[in-house]
């Protein structure tokens, strides 16, 4: 059962690409479309741990306490997944947020099953676990507390400076198992970032969070994700330098992906935010995607191709070496290094 809660004052014009899973769509012919308000839907989910089989991702299991994301990043690859629930991939994705209120309970139940052996669990495999709603709902924190009790290794990737709130839990987790945090920071300039990441913490705040986590002894890194060739690629050296200064030890980057309806959302907002650069950016994207806007093939979708991308990879590796950062050519959230420390706190295994 879902309960909708609307909040006035947070306005944005509705803008959703046609939902491929629905046969009918509303056309606003004679009037302006309505403005989008924030609606929160509480869901008692059936499961909380997702299993990944894609060769593009270096992890098997992930956890997402929320569906949809208030950060509203124009390029977010998770947008099409919102359509499975009858919502749109545009402003619906940003303003119709599903909160899995029983996330921590489901995670504990999953850990108690006999077939769980303590694999690394990735937070934010789809939508951001530290989006603003986490400040009130505290689902990510509750799930991390479960991981502490069960000594289960964790990897986190986020754009949310809110993660600083949970340094105490992350430190407790680091004392009993492995935990790594990657801050996703594709823009160096706060004002520029706000145009395409309107609800996310400013890059300056993300670097501050990165520094606080590193100072607390947490294993940290920077994810330059995505690299928008023609727009943000020149910032690679600065981003890596600021990450190293903030105590990061590792770095990886991912080229822009535009699966499904994401392409329509991104192009519209790119044109609005950077009208003089939009054509250049889309042309550059086709150069690293074999002439296409997107490459959906498994094994290729997270990689760029061609000489232009190779130059960026070489630049990235060069600066990582110069700064003493561990350079990952592909996504690496530390699964290989995750310690097998899992332990059920009250001997639940004996019950099965």
C-alpha positions as CSV (number, residue, x, y, z in Angstrom):
1,X,0.0,0.0,0.0
2,X,1.3,3.4,-0.9
3,X,0.4,6.7,0.8
4,X,1.0,10.0,-1.1
5,X,2.1,13.1,0.7
6,X,2.2,16.4,-1.2
7,X,4.4,19.4,-0.3
8,X,3.6,22.8,-1.7
9,X,6.1,25.4,-2.6
10,X,8.5,23.1,-4.4
11,X,7.5,23.8,-8.0
12,X,8.8,22.6,-11.3
13,X,7.1,22.2,-14.6
14,X,6.1,18.7,-15.4
15,X,8.3,17.3,-18.1
16,X,8.3,13.6,-18.7
17,X,9.1,11.7,-21.9
18,X,6.4,9.3,-23.1
19,X,6.3,6.2,-20.9
20,X,7.0,3.2,-23.1
21,X,5.1,0.9,-20.7
22,X,1.9,2.8,-21.1
23,X,-0.4,2.8,-24.1
24,X,-1.9,6.2,-23.4
25,X,-0.3,9.6,-22.6
26,X,-1.7,13.0,-21.7
27,X,-1.2,15.8,-24.2
28,X,-1.4,19.4,-23.0
29,X,-2.8,21.0,-26.1
30,X,-4.5,24.2,-25.1
31,X,-2.9,25.1,-21.8
32,X,0.4,25.0,-19.8
33,X,1.2,21.7,-18.1
34,X,0.8,21.8,-14.3
35,X,3.7,22.3,-11.9
36,X,5.2,19.3,-10.1
37,X,5.0,19.1,-6.4
38,X,6.9,16.7,-4.1
39,X,4.9,13.5,-3.4
40,X,6.2,10.9,-1.0
41,X,4.9,7.4,-1.3
42,X,5.5,5.0,1.6
43,X,6.0,1.4,0.5
44,X,6.2,-1.8,2.5
45,X,8.5,-3.5,0.1
46,X,8.8,-7.2,-0.4
47,X,12.6,-7.2,-0.7
48,X,15.5,-4.8,-0.3
49,X,18.6,-6.5,-1.7
50,X,18.9,-6.5,-5.5
51,X,21.2,-9.0,-7.3
52,X,23.2,-7.8,-10.3
53,X,24.3,-10.0,-13.2
54,X,25.7,-7.3,-15.5
55,X,29.3,-7.7,-16.5
56,X,29.6,-3.9,-16.4
57,X,29.3,-3.7,-12.7
58,X,31.9,-5.0,-10.2
59,X,29.3,-5.9,-7.5
60,X,26.6,-8.6,-7.1
61,X,24.4,-7.1,-4.5
62,X,23.0,-3.6,-3.9
63,X,20.5,-1.9,-1.7
64,X,18.3,1.1,-2.5
65,X,16.0,2.5,0.2
66,X,14.3,4.9,-2.2
67,X,12.8,4.8,-5.7
68,X,13.3,8.0,-7.6
69,X,15.7,10.7,-6.5
70,X,15.3,14.3,-5.5
71,X,18.8,15.2,-6.7
72,X,17.2,15.4,-10.2
73,X,20.5,14.9,-12.1
74,X,19.6,15.3,-15.8
75,X,21.8,12.4,-16.9
76,X,20.7,9.9,-14.2
77,X,20.7,6.4,-15.8
78,X,18.0,5.2,-13.3
79,X,15.3,7.4,-14.7
80,X,13.7,4.7,-16.9
81,X,13.2,2.4,-13.9
82,X,10.7,4.8,-12.5
83,X,8.4,4.0,-15.4
84,X,7.9,0.4,-14.1
85,X,5.7,1.9,-11.4
86,X,3.6,4.0,-13.7
87,X,5.6,7.2,-13.2
88,X,7.4,9.3,-15.7
89,X,11.2,9.4,-16.2
90,X,11.4,13.2,-16.0
91,X,10.1,15.3,-13.2
92,X,8.1,12.4,-11.8
93,X,11.5,10.7,-11.1
94,X,12.6,13.7,-9.1
95,X,9.3,14.6,-7.3
96,X,7.4,11.3,-6.9
97,X,9.7,9.5,-4.4
98,X,8.9,6.0,-3.0
99,X,10.2,5.4,0.5
100,X,10.7,1.8,1.5
101,X,9.8,2.2,5.1
102,X,10.6,-1.4,6.1
103,X,14.1,-1.4,4.5
104,X,16.1,-2.2,7.7
105,X,13.7,-5.0,8.7
106,X,14.0,-6.6,5.2
107,X,17.8,-6.3,5.3
108,X,18.0,-8.1,8.7
109,X,15.7,-10.8,7.4
110,X,17.9,-11.2,4.3
111,X,21.0,-11.5,6.4
112,X,19.3,-14.2,8.5
113,X,18.6,-16.4,5.5
114,X,21.0,-19.4,5.2
115,X,22.0,-18.5,1.7
116,X,23.6,-15.1,2.7
117,X,27.3,-15.5,3.3
118,X,28.5,-11.9,3.8
119,X,29.0,-10.5,0.3
120,X,29.8,-6.8,0.0
121,X,26.6,-4.8,-0.2
122,X,26.6,-1.6,-2.3
123,X,24.4,1.3,-1.3
124,X,23.1,3.4,-4.1
125,X,23.3,0.9,-6.9
126,X,20.4,2.8,-8.5
127,X,19.1,5.9,-6.8
128,X,21.1,7.9,-4.2
129,X,20.8,6.6,-0.6
130,X,21.7,10.0,0.8
131,X,19.2,12.1,-1.2
132,X,17.6,14.9,1.0
133,X,14.7,12.7,2.2
134,X,17.2,10.6,4.1
135,X,17.5,13.4,6.6
136,X,14.0,12.7,7.8
137,X,13.5,9.0,7.0
138,X,16.9,7.7,8.1
139,X,16.5,4.5,6.2
140,X,20.1,4.4,5.0
141,X,21.4,4.9,8.5
142,X,19.1,2.1,9.8
143,X,20.4,-0.3,7.2
144,X,24.0,0.6,8.0
145,X,23.3,-0.1,11.6
146,X,22.1,-3.6,10.6
147,X,25.3,-4.0,8.7
148,X,27.3,-3.1,11.8
149,X,25.5,-5.8,13.9
150,X,26.1,-8.4,11.2
151,X,29.6,-7.3,10.3
152,X,28.7,-7.2,6.7
153,X,31.1,-5.3,4.3
154,X,29.7,-2.2,2.6
155,X,30.5,0.0,-0.4
156,X,28.7,3.4,-0.8
157,X,28.6,5.8,-3.7
158,X,26.7,9.1,-3.3
159,X,26.4,12.7,-4.2
160,X,24.8,13.6,-0.8
161,X,26.8,15.6,1.7
162,X,24.3,14.3,4.2
163,X,26.6,11.3,4.6
164,X,28.6,13.3,7.1
165,X,25.8,12.7,9.6
166,X,26.5,9.0,9.6
167,X,30.3,9.1,10.2
168,X,29.7,7.6,13.7
169,X,28.0,4.5,12.1
170,X,30.6,4.2,9.3
171,X,33.4,4.3,11.8
172,X,31.7,1.6,13.9
173,X,31.3,-0.4,10.7
174,X,35.0,0.1,9.8
175,X,36.0,-1.4,13.1
176,X,34.3,-4.7,12.4
177,X,34.5,-5.0,8.5
178,X,35.5,-3.2,5.3
179,X,33.6,-0.1,4.2
180,X,34.5,2.2,1.4
181,X,32.8,5.5,0.3
182,X,33.0,7.1,-3.1
183,X,31.8,10.6,-3.6
184,X,30.4,11.1,-7.1
185,X,31.6,14.5,-8.3
186,X,31.5,15.2,-12.0
187,X,31.5,19.0,-11.8
188,X,34.2,21.2,-10.3
189,X,32.1,24.4,-10.5
190,X,29.2,24.7,-8.0
191,X,27.1,27.0,-10.3
192,X,27.6,24.8,-13.3
193,X,26.7,21.7,-11.3
194,X,23.5,23.2,-10.1
195,X,22.2,23.5,-13.7
196,X,22.3,19.7,-14.3
197,X,22.3,18.4,-10.7
198,X,19.7,20.8,-9.2
199,X,18.9,18.8,-6.0
200,X,22.3,17.4,-5.2
201,X,24.8,18.8,-2.7
202,X,27.1,21.3,-4.3
203,X,30.6,20.0,-5.3
204,X,32.2,22.1,-2.6
205,X,30.0,20.4,0.0
206,X,30.8,17.0,-1.4
207,X,34.5,17.6,-1.1
208,X,34.0,18.8,2.5
209,X,32.2,15.5,3.2
210,X,35.0,13.6,1.5
211,X,37.5,15.3,3.7
212,X,35.5,14.6,6.9
213,X,35.1,10.9,6.0
214,X,38.8,10.6,5.2
215,X,39.8,12.3,8.4
216,X,37.6,9.8,10.3
217,X,39.6,7.0,8.8
218,X,37.1,5.8,6.3
219,X,38.5,4.4,3.0
220,X,37.4,7.1,0.4
221,X,37.6,7.8,-3.3
222,X,36.2,10.0,-6.0
223,X,33.9,8.8,-8.8
224,X,34.0,11.3,-11.7
225,X,30.6,10.1,-12.9
226,X,29.6,10.8,-15.5
227,X,32.3,12.5,-17.6
228,X,30.3,14.8,-20.0
229,X,32.8,15.1,-22.9
230,X,32.8,18.7,-24.2
231,X,31.5,20.1,-20.9
232,X,33.2,18.6,-17.8
233,X,36.2,16.8,-19.2
234,X,38.5,19.8,-18.8
235,X,37.9,19.6,-15.0
236,X,39.4,16.1,-14.6
237,X,42.8,17.4,-13.2
238,X,41.1,19.8,-10.8
239,X,38.7,17.2,-9.6
240,X,41.4,14.6,-8.9
241,X,43.6,17.2,-7.2
242,X,40.8,18.3,-4.9
243,X,39.9,14.7,-4.1
244,X,43.5,13.9,-3.2
245,X,43.7,17.0,-1.0
246,X,40.5,15.7,0.7
247,X,42.2,12.4,1.6
248,X,40.8,10.2,-1.2
249,X,42.9,7.2,-2.1
250,X,41.1,5.9,-5.2
251,X,39.4,7.2,-8.3
252,X,37.4,6.0,-11.3
253,X,35.4,7.7,-14.0
254,X,32.5,6.7,-16.2
255,X,31.4,8.3,-19.5
256,X,28.0,9.8,-19.9
257,X,25.3,7.2,-20.6
258,X,21.9,8.0,-22.0
259,X,19.7,4.9,-21.9
260,X,16.1,5.0,-22.9
261,X,14.2,8.2,-22.0
262,X,17.3,9.7,-20.3
263,X,18.4,11.0,-23.6
264,X,15.3,13.2,-24.0
265,X,15.6,14.5,-20.5
266,X,19.3,15.2,-20.7
267,X,19.1,16.9,-24.2
268,X,16.3,19.2,-23.1
269,X,18.0,20.3,-19.9
270,X,21.4,20.6,-21.6
271,X,19.9,22.9,-24.2
272,X,18.2,25.0,-21.5
273,X,21.3,25.2,-19.3
274,X,24.1,25.5,-21.9
275,X,22.4,26.5,-25.2
276,X,25.7,27.5,-26.8
277,X,27.4,24.3,-25.9
278,X,24.6,21.7,-26.3
279,X,25.5,20.8,-30.0
280,X,29.1,20.5,-29.2
281,X,28.4,18.2,-26.2
282,X,26.1,15.9,-28.2
283,X,28.6,15.7,-31.0
284,X,31.4,14.8,-28.5
285,X,29.1,12.1,-27.0
286,X,28.7,10.5,-30.4
287,X,32.5,10.4,-30.9
288,X,32.9,8.3,-27.8
289,X,29.9,6.1,-28.5
290,X,30.7,4.9,-32.0
291,X,28.4,7.5,-33.6
292,X,25.5,6.9,-31.3
293,X,24.0,8.7,-28.2
294,X,24.2,5.5,-26.2
295,X,25.6,2.0,-26.3
296,X,23.4,-0.4,-24.4
297,X,25.5,-3.6,-25.0
298,X,26.6,-5.4,-21.9
299,X,30.3,-5.0,-21.5
300,X,30.4,-1.8,-23.4
301,X,27.8,0.6,-21.9
302,X,30.1,1.8,-19.0
303,X,33.0,2.4,-21.4
304,X,33.9,5.0,-23.9
305,X,35.4,4.3,-27.3
306,X,37.6,6.0,-29.8
307,X,40.6,8.3,-29.7
308,X,38.9,11.1,-27.8
309,X,38.0,8.8,-24.9
310,X,41.5,7.2,-25.0
311,X,43.0,10.7,-24.5
312,X,40.8,11.2,-21.5
313,X,41.7,7.8,-20.0
314,X,45.4,8.6,-20.4
315,X,45.0,12.0,-18.9
316,X,43.1,10.5,-16.0
317,X,45.7,7.8,-15.4
318,X,48.5,10.4,-15.6
319,X,47.1,12.6,-13.0
320,X,46.1,9.8,-10.7
321,X,49.7,8.6,-10.8
322,X,51.0,12.1,-10.1
323,X,48.7,12.5,-7.1
324,X,49.2,9.0,-5.7
325,X,45.6,7.9,-6.4
326,X,44.8,4.3,-7.2
327,X,43.5,4.7,-10.8
328,X,40.6,2.4,-11.8
329,X,40.0,2.3,-15.5
330,X,36.5,0.9,-14.8
331,X,34.1,1.1,-11.9
332,X,35.7,-0.4,-8.7
333,X,33.9,-0.2,-5.4
334,X,36.4,-2.3,-3.6
335,X,34.6,-5.7,-3.7
336,X,37.8,-7.7,-4.1
337,X,39.2,-6.1,-1.0
338,X,36.1,-6.5,1.1
339,X,36.8,-8.6,4.2
340,X,34.6,-11.7,4.8
341,X,33.7,-10.8,8.4
342,X,30.0,-11.6,8.3
343,X,28.6,-12.9,11.6
344,X,25.0,-13.3,12.7
345,X,24.8,-11.6,16.1
346,X,22.5,-14.1,17.8
347,X,23.2,-17.4,16.1
348,X,20.2,-17.2,13.8
349,X,21.8,-19.7,11.5
350,X,20.9,-22.4,13.9
351,X,17.2,-21.7,13.2
352,X,17.5,-22.9,9.6
